[in-house]
Amino acid sequence: MPEPSDDYRVVVFGAGAVGKSSLVLRFVKGTFQDNYVPTIEDTYRQVISCNKNICTLQITDTTGSHQFPAMQRLSISKGHAFVLVYSITSRQSLQELGSIFDMIKEVKGDLQGIPIILVGNKCDENDKREVSQAEGEAQAKMWRCNFLETSAKKNVNVSQLFQELLSLDKTRTMTVHLDGRSRSAMGSLRLKEKCQLM
């Protein structure tokens, strides 16, 4: 039996402690927690408008561990769009995304038309930066995906991240509902904040 089509599934991948859960919680609930709790897999839902109908944006926050490849493959096979998160303070966290990107390519085949954004999180920790913005942009260009730097802690570019991701899907027109107002994902490439916070 086919799954209901009124869900739009976004899957968030990245190494442990890069801030995947923090980004998702900041977007869905507007909250930030300083303490780190490892995630196995959590799913969050947000109401959005899709082709003028109400549907559910389902965000799967995956484990940062590589111990669950079967779960990762299942998430990829069900996913419509992907957020690949690394911390700008950890070069290794960017390198670890290579195997995830390869798995997405393997499971999905042709990636043309599949929304993917590479995200450098923790840009509020500029003094501990190991990965320059130019390096992140270069990696995104190599993978032919979009790029954004964010700070879940300072709420920099978090809503823009999800709006931009939805705007990349050309098969439907989606609108994110935030703070009781709706914002069109199609017109959301407005003002991304510069990530030069100290």
C-alpha positions as CSV (number, residue, x, y, z in Angstrom):
1,M,0.0,0.0,0.0
2,P,1.6,3.4,-1.0
3,E,2.3,5.8,1.8
4,P,0.2,9.0,2.0
5,S,1.5,11.7,-0.3
6,D,0.5,14.7,1.8
7,D,3.8,14.4,3.8
8,Y,6.9,16.1,2.5
9,R,9.9,14.3,4.0
10,V,13.1,16.2,4.8
11,V,16.0,14.1,6.1
12,V,18.8,15.7,8.2
13,F,22.2,14.0,8.2
14,G,25.5,14.8,9.8
15,A,28.1,13.6,12.3
16,G,27.4,13.6,16.1
17,A,27.4,17.0,17.9
18,V,27.2,19.2,14.7
19,G,23.8,20.6,15.8
20,K,21.3,18.7,13.6
21,S,18.8,18.4,16.4
22,S,19.4,22.0,17.4
23,L,18.7,23.3,13.9
24,V,15.5,21.2,13.7
25,L,14.2,22.2,17.2
26,R,15.0,25.9,16.5
27,F,13.0,25.7,13.3
28,V,10.0,23.7,14.6
29,K,9.8,24.9,18.2
30,G,11.9,28.1,18.2
31,T,14.0,26.7,21.1
32,F,17.7,26.0,21.7
33,Q,19.2,23.7,24.3
34,D,22.9,23.9,25.3
35,N,23.2,20.3,26.5
36,Y,24.1,17.6,23.9
37,V,21.9,14.5,23.8
38,P,22.8,11.9,21.1
39,T,19.9,11.2,18.7
40,I,19.0,7.7,17.4
41,E,16.3,9.1,15.2
42,D,13.6,11.6,15.8
43,T,10.8,12.9,13.5
44,Y,9.3,16.4,13.8
45,R,6.2,17.7,11.9
46,Q,5.4,21.2,10.8
47,V,2.2,22.2,8.9
48,I,3.0,23.7,5.5
49,S,0.9,24.6,2.4
50,C,1.7,22.5,-0.6
51,N,0.1,23.3,-4.0
52,K,-2.5,25.3,-2.0
53,N,-3.4,22.3,0.2
54,I,-2.4,21.7,3.8
55,C,0.3,19.1,4.2
56,T,2.9,18.0,6.7
57,L,6.6,18.8,6.5
58,Q,8.1,15.8,8.2
59,I,11.7,16.3,9.3
60,T,13.7,13.3,10.2
61,D,16.7,14.0,12.5
62,T,19.0,11.1,12.0
63,T,21.7,9.6,14.2
64,G,25.2,11.0,14.0
65,S,26.6,7.5,14.3
66,H,27.5,5.2,11.4
67,Q,26.2,2.2,13.3
68,F,22.8,2.2,11.6
69,P,23.3,2.1,7.8
70,A,20.0,0.2,7.3
71,M,18.1,3.1,9.0
72,Q,20.0,5.6,7.0
73,R,19.1,3.9,3.7
74,L,15.5,3.7,4.7
75,S,15.4,7.4,5.5
76,I,17.0,8.2,2.2
77,S,14.6,6.0,0.2
78,K,11.6,7.8,1.9
79,G,13.1,11.3,1.8
80,H,12.1,14.0,-0.7
81,A,14.9,16.5,0.3
82,F,18.1,16.4,2.3
83,V,20.1,18.6,4.7
84,L,23.7,17.7,5.1
85,V,25.1,19.4,8.3
86,Y,28.7,19.8,9.4
87,S,30.1,22.1,12.1
88,I,32.4,24.9,10.9
89,T,34.5,24.0,13.9
90,S,35.2,20.5,12.7
91,R,36.8,19.6,9.4
92,Q,36.2,15.9,10.1
93,S,32.4,16.5,10.3
94,L,32.5,17.9,6.7
95,Q,34.6,14.9,5.5
96,E,32.2,12.4,7.1
97,L,29.4,13.8,4.9
98,G,31.1,12.3,1.8
99,S,29.9,8.8,2.6
100,I,26.3,10.0,3.3
101,F,26.3,11.9,0.0
102,D,27.5,8.8,-1.8
103,M,24.7,6.8,-0.2
104,I,22.1,9.3,-1.2
105,K,23.4,9.0,-4.8
106,E,23.4,5.2,-4.6
107,V,19.8,5.0,-3.3
108,K,18.2,7.8,-5.3
109,G,20.2,7.4,-8.5
110,D,19.9,10.7,-10.5
111,L,20.0,13.6,-8.0
112,Q,18.8,16.2,-10.5
113,G,15.7,17.8,-9.1
114,I,16.3,16.4,-5.6
115,P,16.7,19.3,-3.1
116,I,20.0,19.0,-1.1
117,I,21.6,21.8,1.0
118,L,25.0,21.6,2.6
119,V,24.9,23.4,5.9
120,G,27.9,24.8,7.9
121,N,26.4,25.1,11.4
122,K,27.8,26.9,14.5
123,C,28.9,30.0,12.6
124,D,28.6,31.8,15.9
125,E,31.8,30.0,16.9
126,N,33.9,31.8,14.3
127,D,36.9,31.9,16.6
128,K,37.1,28.1,16.5
129,R,36.5,27.8,12.8
130,E,38.3,24.9,10.9
131,V,36.3,25.1,7.7
132,S,36.1,28.4,5.8
133,Q,33.0,29.5,4.1
134,A,34.8,29.3,0.8
135,E,35.6,25.6,1.5
136,G,32.0,24.9,2.3
137,E,30.8,26.6,-0.9
138,A,33.4,24.7,-3.0
139,Q,32.2,21.3,-1.6
140,A,28.6,22.3,-2.3
141,K,29.6,23.2,-5.9
142,M,31.3,19.8,-6.3
143,W,28.1,18.1,-5.1
144,R,26.0,20.4,-7.2
145,C,23.9,21.4,-4.2
146,N,23.1,24.6,-2.3
147,F,25.1,25.9,0.6
148,L,24.3,28.0,3.7
149,E,26.0,28.7,7.0
150,T,23.8,28.7,10.1
151,S,23.8,29.1,13.8
152,A,21.0,27.2,15.7
153,K,22.2,28.9,18.9
154,K,21.9,32.5,17.6
155,N,19.0,31.6,15.2
156,V,20.9,32.7,12.1
157,N,19.6,31.5,8.7
158,V,17.6,28.6,10.3
159,S,14.2,29.4,8.8
160,Q,15.9,30.5,5.6
161,L,17.5,27.0,5.4
162,F,14.1,25.2,5.4
163,Q,12.5,27.8,3.1
164,E,15.3,27.6,0.6
165,L,15.2,23.8,0.7
166,L,11.4,23.8,-0.1
167,S,11.9,26.3,-2.9
168,L,14.4,23.9,-4.6
169,D,11.6,21.4,-5.3
170,K,10.2,22.6,-8.6
171,T,7.5,19.9,-8.7
172,R,5.3,21.7,-6.1
173,T,4.8,25.1,-4.5
174,M,5.3,25.0,-0.8
175,T,4.7,27.7,1.9
176,V,6.2,27.4,5.4
177,H,3.9,28.6,8.3
178,L,6.0,30.4,10.9
179,D,4.9,32.6,13.8
180,G,1.3,32.4,12.6
181,R,2.3,33.9,9.2
182,S,2.9,32.1,6.0
183,R,6.0,32.7,4.0
184,S,6.3,31.5,0.4
185,A,9.2,29.2,-0.1
186,M,9.4,30.3,-3.7
187,G,10.3,33.9,-2.7
188,S,12.4,33.0,0.3
189,L,15.9,33.5,-1.1
190,R,15.8,37.0,0.3
191,L,18.4,38.2,2.8
192,K,20.4,35.4,4.2
193,E,22.2,36.7,7.2
194,K,26.0,37.0,7.1
195,C,27.5,34.5,9.5
196,Q,30.2,36.6,11.0
197,L,29.0,36.6,14.6
198,M,31.6,36.8,17.3
